[in-house]
């Protein structure tokens, strides 16, 4: 492959690569650094690329290794991250002032419930062990095949299938118990609460009924696996850097990252 071909193909995958890394790291700054380092490393090692996989698989393997190096020293988030971050936000007037400023001044400051569903998935997925988190994103959000994921993660296909099975099972169980959109007994109502804050004139129930997952859950006919698939479809369809809610949700993500770092550091002492 020539340098020119590499540059063209890398630019075509850059947006997807960025969204993958930010969902792993929860840090825009780390994402920019890792994507740039991936570009430099891939360009330097291009002569070693033999075409045994797609260039995209090869590049994602480089990026995944860099992200894992970045994350290994960090503790996993807790699966109640949204509760902890909510409590911190309510005690921090500056957070809401910044968020409201973004909401009223940014072209990417909209609040949409579907966007928050994707944001919530990104935060809770960080409670998974690193390899499970990585495999779940690659398969269920970025639609890599199991054989490609095995190359990216450098494990057997059987191990990829195991990671996917346990990761999906854990995420499904968490949302079934927590998410009020899919279970009326769920403890988390943040989608509705935030919609009331950022879109006070919008009827929350009408907004929810535009989302297939909420409609299916309301009907009572959908099982947990189907609801998880619908949630994943929402995540697949949203680019955290390019959507109409990108700046607002990235602001929320940075807040959650900082809150979890302090929480985990305090818990470790």
C-alpha positions in Angstrom: 0.0 0.0 0.0 1.3 3.4 -0.9 1.5 6.3 1.5 -1.1 8.2 -0.5 -3.6 5.2 -0.3 -3.0 5.0 3.4 -3.7 8.6 4.0 -6.9 8.5 2.0 -8.2 5.4 3.9 -7.1 6.7 7.3 -9.0 9.9 6.8 -12.1 7.8 5.8 -11.9 5.9 9.1 -10.8 8.8 11.4 -14.2 9.9 12.6 -15.2 6.3 13.6 -11.8 5.8 15.2 -12.2 8.9 17.3 -15.7 7.9 18.5 -14.4 4.4 19.4 -11.5 5.8 21.4 -13.5 8.5 23.2 -16.0 5.8 24.3 -13.1 3.8 25.7 -11.3 6.7 27.4 -14.1 9.2 28.2 -11.5 11.9 27.5 -11.4 14.1 24.4 -7.8 15.1 25.1 -6.7 11.5 25.4 -8.7 10.6 22.3 -6.9 13.3 20.2 -3.5 12.1 21.5 -4.2 8.4 20.8 -5.6 9.1 17.3 -2.6 11.2 16.4 -0.2 8.5 17.8 -2.1 5.9 15.9 -1.6 7.8 12.7 2.1 8.3 13.3 2.7 4.6 14.3 0.6 3.2 11.4 2.4 5.5 9.0 5.8 4.4 10.3 4.9 0.7 10.2 3.1 0.8 6.9 5.8 -1.4 5.3 4.9 -4.2 7.7 1.2 -4.2 6.6 0.8 -7.3 4.5 -2.9 -7.1 3.7 -3.7 -10.2 5.9 -6.5 -8.1 7.3 -8.2 -5.0 6.2 -6.3 -1.7 6.8 -9.1 -0.7 9.1 -8.7 -3.8 11.3 -4.9 -3.2 11.4 -5.3 0.5 12.4 -7.9 -0.3 15.0 -5.5 -2.9 16.5 -2.8 -0.2 16.8 -5.3 2.3 18.3 -6.7 -0.4 20.7 -3.3 -1.2 22.0 -2.5 2.4 22.6 -5.9 2.9 24.4 -5.3 -0.2 26.5 -1.9 1.2 27.6 -3.6 4.4 28.5 -6.3 2.7 30.5 -4.6 -0.2 32.3 -3.5 1.9 35.3 -7.0 3.3 35.7 -9.7 1.7 37.7 -13.0 0.6 36.1 -15.9 2.9 36.7 -18.7 1.7 38.9 -22.0 0.7 37.2 -23.8 3.4 39.2 -21.7 6.1 37.7 -24.7 8.1 36.6 -26.0 8.3 40.2 -22.6 9.4 41.5 -22.2 12.0 38.8 -25.7 13.3 39.2 -25.1 13.9 42.9 -21.9 15.7 42.1 -23.6 17.8 39.4 -26.4 18.9 41.8 -23.7 20.1 44.2 -21.9 22.0 41.5 -23.7 25.1 40.2 -20.8 25.7 37.8 -21.6 22.5 36.0 -25.2 23.5 35.1 -24.1 27.1 34.3 -21.6 25.7 31.8 -24.1 23.2 30.4 -26.8 25.9 30.0 -24.3 28.2 28.2 -23.5 25.4 25.8 -27.2 24.6 25.4 -28.1 28.2 24.4 -25.0 29.1 22.4 -23.7 26.0 20.6 -24.8 24.5 17.4 -24.0 21.2 19.1 -25.7 22.0 22.3 -29.1 20.4 21.8 -30.4 17.9 24.3 -32.0 14.8 22.8 -33.0 11.8 24.8 -31.6 9.4 22.2 -28.2 11.2 22.6 -28.3 10.7 26.3 -29.1 7.0 25.9 -25.9 6.7 23.9 -24.0 8.8 26.5 -25.4 6.6 29.3 -24.2 3.4 27.5 -20.7 4.8 27.1 -20.4 5.6 30.8 -21.9 2.3 32.1 -19.8 0.3 29.7 -16.7 1.6 31.4 -17.6 -0.6 34.4 -16.7 -3.6 32.2 -13.3 -5.3 32.4 -11.1 -3.7 29.7 -11.1 -6.6 27.2 -14.9 -7.0 27.5 -15.5 -3.3 27.0 -13.3 -3.3 23.9 -14.9 -6.4 22.3 -18.4 -5.1 23.0 -17.7 -1.8 21.3 -16.0 -3.4 18.3 -18.8 -6.0 17.7 -22.0 -4.2 18.8 -21.2 -0.6 17.9 -18.6 -0.7 15.1 -19.8 -4.0 13.6 -16.5 -5.8 13.3 -16.7 -9.5 12.8 -15.5 -11.9 15.5 -12.5 -12.9 13.5 -11.5 -9.3 13.0 -11.9 -8.6 16.7 -9.7 -11.6 17.5 -7.0 -9.9 15.4 -7.5 -6.5 17.0 -7.5 -7.8 20.6 -5.0 -10.6 19.9 -7.0 -13.4 21.5 -8.8 -16.4 20.1 -12.2 -16.2 18.5 -13.5 -18.4 21.3 -12.3 -15.8 23.9 -13.9 -13.0 21.9 -17.2 -14.8 22.0 -16.9 -15.3 25.7 -16.1 -11.7 26.3 -19.1 -10.6 24.2 -21.4 -13.0 26.0 -20.5 -11.9 29.5 -20.3 -8.2 28.6 -23.8 -8.2 27.0 -25.2 -10.2 29.9 -23.8 -7.7 32.4 -24.9 -4.6 30.5 -28.4 -6.1 29.9 -28.8 -6.8 33.6 -27.6 -3.3 34.6 -30.1 -1.6 32.3 -32.9 -3.9 33.2 -32.5 -2.9 36.9 -31.6 0.7 36.4 -33.2 2.2 33.3 -36.7 3.6 33.8 -37.1 3.7 30.0 -37.1 -0.1 29.8 -38.3 -1.1 33.2 -40.9 0.8 35.2 -39.1 -0.3 38.4 -35.8 1.2 37.1 -34.1 3.6 39.5 -32.7 6.0 36.9 -34.9 8.7 35.4 -32.1 11.0 34.1 -33.3 11.1 30.5 -36.6 12.5 31.6 -35.1 14.8 34.3 -32.5 16.3 31.9 -35.1 16.7 29.2 -37.1 18.8 31.7 -34.1 20.9 32.5 -32.8 21.5 29.0 -36.1 21.3 27.0 -38.7 22.7 29.6 -41.3 23.3 26.9 -41.0 19.8 25.4 -43.3 17.1 26.5 -41.0 14.3 27.7 -43.4 11.5 27.1 -43.9 12.6 23.5 -40.2 12.8 23.0 -39.8 9.3 24.4 -42.4 7.8 22.1 -40.3 8.9 19.2 -37.7 6.3 20.3 -38.3 2.7 19.3 -36.7 1.3 22.5 -39.0 3.3 24.7 -42.1 2.4 22.6 -41.2 -1.3 22.7 -40.6 -1.2 26.5 -43.9 0.6 27.0 -45.7 -2.1 25.1 -44.4 -4.8 27.5 -43.9 -7.2 24.6 -40.1 -6.8 24.1 -37.6 -9.0 25.9 -34.4 -7.8 27.5 -32.2 -8.9 24.6 -34.4 -7.1 22.0 -34.3 -3.9 24.1 -30.5 -4.2 24.4 -30.3 -4.5 20.6 -32.4 -1.4 20.2 -30.2 0.5 22.6 -27.1 -0.6 20.6 -28.8 0.7 17.4 -29.1 4.1 19.0 -25.4 4.0 20.0 -24.4 2.9 16.5 -26.3 5.9 15.0 -24.6 8.6 17.0 -21.2 10.1 16.5 -20.2 11.7 19.8 -18.2 14.4 18.0 -20.5 15.2 15.2 -24.1 15.1 16.5 -26.3 18.0 17.3 -25.7 17.3 21.0 -22.0 16.6 20.8 -20.6 19.6 22.7 -23.2 19.2 25.5 -22.7 15.5 25.9 -18.9 15.7 25.8 -19.2 18.3 28.5 -21.2 15.8 30.6 -18.7 13.1 29.8 -15.8 15.1 31.0 -17.7 15.9 34.2 -18.4 12.2 34.8 -14.7 11.4 34.1 -13.5 13.9 36.7 -16.1 12.8 39.2 -15.2 9.1 38.8 -11.5 9.8 39.1 -12.1 11.5 42.4 -14.6 8.9 43.6 -12.3 6.0 42.8 -9.2 7.6 44.3 -11.1 8.3 47.5 -12.5 4.7 47.6 -9.0 3.3 47.2 -7.6 5.2 50.2 
